[in-house]
Amino acid sequence: MTNRHQPSEHATNHEIPEQWQEQEFVNQWVTRDDGRQDQRGPMIQATVESCGFSNEQQINVLDVGSGYGLLAKYVLDNYPNANVTLQDVSEPMFEHAKQRLAEYENRTTYINSDFSKRDWSKTLGGPFDMVVSAIAIHNMYDDNLIASIYKDIFDLIGPNGVFANLDYAAQAGGVETHVQWLREAGFKSVDAIEQNERIVILRGAK
Ligand SMILES: C[S@@+](CC[C@H](N)C(=O)[O-])C[C@H]1O[C@@H](n2cnc3c(N)ncnc32)[C@H](O)[C@@H]1O
């Protein structure tokens, strides 16, 4: 069942790791994304809040495909006792993230790894209380890969930990299929919380 999904206009040919390595492409993407914070901000907040941690809790957080650190910044701004590991394959994205999160240097760790490779999770540390991700994992468009990434994430999470993935699930396998993959990975209480007709928060607890 590999590669049966075709990228739609939202996952253009740009959305492959090679493009994310290009400084100019990333600069343009980040500038464009800055202009749509009115749409993205509430979804980012809903993703983090869906994990159910109180703001004062001391938590270890992983942001998968962190990009320039939008989700990570929401966590760092609102959870003063959280430490955040940002995982991505793009150094240009990390350059943006490091600038934006400079004030949180002592609470952030950056790990460059490629989640299309089976050893991507080995260098991340953990266990994590909260693993979050936003519009990143759908980039794989490969059923086996996405399902195995969910399994890897399950293994990174500690007891009572939670995973929340804000993503274009409908166009990358289907929402119900993602729910099934999360259940097969071992997650309990799996929910799909619709944000709009294209984006959903897929949430599962350990
Ligand atoms: C659409 S951006 C989203 C960035 C960020 N999560 C956000 O919400 O703003 C997708 C991100 O996924 C990362 N990415 C794509 N393929 C990846 C892979 N195979 N391994 C790790 N990161 C990847 C890209 O480098 C990029 O930062």
The ligand as an SDF file (V2000), in Angstrom:
LIG
                    3D

 27 29  0  0  0  0  0  0  0  0999 V2000
    4.7640   22.7460    6.2120 C   0  0  0  0  0  0  0  0  0  0  0  0
    6.2300   22.8170    7.2150 S   0  0  0  0  0  0  0  0  0  0  0  0
    5.5260   22.9290    8.8430 C   0  0  0  0  0  0  0  0  0  0  0  0
    6.4850   23.4450    9.8560 C   0  0  0  0  0  0  0  0  0  0  0  0
    5.9260   23.6390   11.2670 C   0  0  0  0  0  0  0  0  0  0  0  0
    5.5540   22.3900   11.8860 N   0  0  0  0  0  0  0  0  0  0  0  0
    4.7410   24.5610   11.2560 C   0  0  0  0  0  0  0  0  0  0  0  0
    3.6350   24.1390   11.5950 O   0  0  0  0  0  0  0  0  0  0  0  0
    4.9240   25.7360   10.9170 O   0  0  0  0  0  0  0  0  0  0  0  0
    6.7580   21.1370    7.1240 C   0  0  0  0  0  0  0  0  0  0  0  0
    8.0310   20.8510    7.8910 C   0  0  0  0  0  0  0  0  0  0  0  0
    8.2800   19.4430    7.8440 O   0  0  0  0  0  0  0  0  0  0  0  0
    9.6500   19.2520    7.6560 C   0  0  0  0  0  0  0  0  0  0  0  0
    9.8790   17.9650    7.0130 N   0  0  0  0  0  0  0  0  0  0  0  0
    9.4450   17.5680    5.7920 C   0  0  0  0  0  0  0  0  0  0  0  0
    9.8530   16.3200    5.5390 N   0  0  0  0  0  0  0  0  0  0  0  0
   10.5800   15.9330    6.6290 C   0  0  0  0  0  0  0  0  0  0  0  0
   11.2670   14.7540    6.9800 C   0  0  0  0  0  0  0  0  0  0  0  0
   11.3200   13.7330    6.1380 N   0  0  0  0  0  0  0  0  0  0  0  0
   11.8880   14.6840    8.1840 N   0  0  0  0  0  0  0  0  0  0  0  0
   11.8330   15.7460    9.0440 C   0  0  0  0  0  0  0  0  0  0  0  0
   11.1960   16.9010    8.7680 N   0  0  0  0  0  0  0  0  0  0  0  0
   10.5800   16.9860    7.5730 C   0  0  0  0  0  0  0  0  0  0  0  0
   10.0930   20.4050    6.7690 C   0  0  0  0  0  0  0  0  0  0  0  0
   11.4930   20.6180    6.8220 O   0  0  0  0  0  0  0  0  0  0  0  0
    9.2760   21.5430    7.3340 C   0  0  0  0  0  0  0  0  0  0  0  0
    9.9500   22.2150    8.3580 O   0  0  0  0  0  0  0  0  0  0  0  0
  1  2  1  0
  2  3  1  0
  2 10  1  0
  3  4  1  0
  4  5  1  0
  5  6  1  0
  5  7  1  0
  7  8  2  0
  7  9  1  0
 10 11  1  0
 11 12  1  0
 11 26  1  0
 12 13  1  0
 13 14  1  0
 13 24  1  0
 14 15  1  0
 14 23  1  0
 15 16  2  0
 16 17  1  0
 17 18  1  0
 17 23  2  0
 18 19  1  0
 18 20  2  0
 20 21  1  0
 21 22  2  0
 22 23  1  0
 24 25  1  0
 24 26  1  0
 26 27  1  0
M  CHG  2   2   1   9  -1
M  END
$$$$
